[in-house]
Amino acid sequence: ERLEDGPLLSLSLKSREMYPEYLEHLSAQSGEPVWLNDSGRFMSPLLNGEEGLLRSPPPARAGEALYFDSKGIRSIEPSLSDQVAGGWVYGNDASVDNRQLYSALQVACERAGVHFIEGKVTGLSM
């Protein structure tokens, strides 16, 4: 994501650094695989009217970021809206399959003694 240099970017970078170890631990606790797709390529399209952001690269410490104009970004993702003026592609980004992550979290929690209660919440008292 396109974050300004500051505390939130620092937290995000530290989280990205720690995530592979977290997933290994979660997989070990749950017995279920959670694969990290660390091939990068998170795309942040910019719409018409956001041209000021086009020429302003993200902070260097966030990692590789390449800018593509409207035609270039559509060569990567042809289904983008005609309103997209360009965008940044972040080469260091990673993702997980949320279904695998949820399943592993649920199993690990249950093994640790967590009991899930399903239903509609009608109130909360503390």
N, C-alpha and C positions, 0 to 999 in steps of 0.2 A: 504494500500500500504506500501511497505517497504521504509520508509523514515529515513534518518539519523536524529539523535537528533539535533535540531536546530530550527531556526525561522519557516521554512515551516512545520515542525512537530507541533510546537506550534499553528500555524494558523489552521492546519487541525484538531487538537484536539478541539480547541475552536469552530470551525465550526460544528464539529460533536455534540458538547454539545448544541449548539444553534439551530440546525436543527429542532428538534421536535417542538419547539415554533414557528419557522418560518413557518412550514407546517400548524400548527393550524391557524396562522394568515392568511396565504394564503387561506386556506379552508374557513375561515370566510368571507374574502373579495370576494371570487369568488362564494361561495355557492357550490363548487365542492369538493368532498373528495380527499385527497392525503394521502394515507396510507404509513406509514414508516414501512418497514420490518427491525426490529432491532434484528432479531434473530442471527445476526452475520454470520460467516462462509464465509467471503471473502477469497478466496484461491489465493495464489501467487506462482504459480509453478516456479521451477528453472530448467533450461535446463542443459543437459550435458555440462560441461565446466564451469559451475558457482558454482562448488563445494565449493569454498571459502566462498560463502554466506550461505552455508548449516549449517556451524558450528557457524555462527555469528548471534545470535538472535537479533531481532529488539529491540530498546530501551524499557525498562520496562514500562515507562510512556505511551507508545502507547497502552497498554492494553494487554489482553491475546493473546499470539501467541504460537501456537503449531507446532512443526516441524514433518513432516512425510517423511519417505523415499519413494523411487519410488513405491514400492508395497503398502505402506500405503496410499499415496496420490491417487493412482488409485482405492483403495477401496472406497474412497469418491467420486471420479469423474472418472469412468471407461473409458470415451471417451478421456482422455488425451493422447497426443502423446507419442510414445515410447522414444522420446528424453527428456522427463521429468525425471530428476534425483531425485526429491523430491520437497518439498514445505512447505510453511508456511500457516497455517489457522489462521485467525484473528477472535477471538470470539466476539469482541466488534463492529464489523463493521455493517453498516446498508445500506439499499438501498431503492429507491423509483421506482415506475413504471414511466418511463420518459414520457409516453403518458398522464398519469394522471397529472403529474407535468406541462407539456406543456399546456394542456387544462386549468388547473386552472390559470396558469400565464396569458394566453391569455384573459380569461374572466375577471380576476382582473384588468388587464391593460385597457381593453376596458371600464370597469365600472369607471375607474379612468380618462377616457378621452383620452387614447392613441389611435391613429389611425394607423393601420398597412397598409403599402403600399407594395404590392407584385409585384414582377417582377425581371427582371435582372438588376443588378447594372452595369452601364457602366462607372461610374466615381464618384468622391467624391471631393467636394471642401469645405474648412473650412475657 
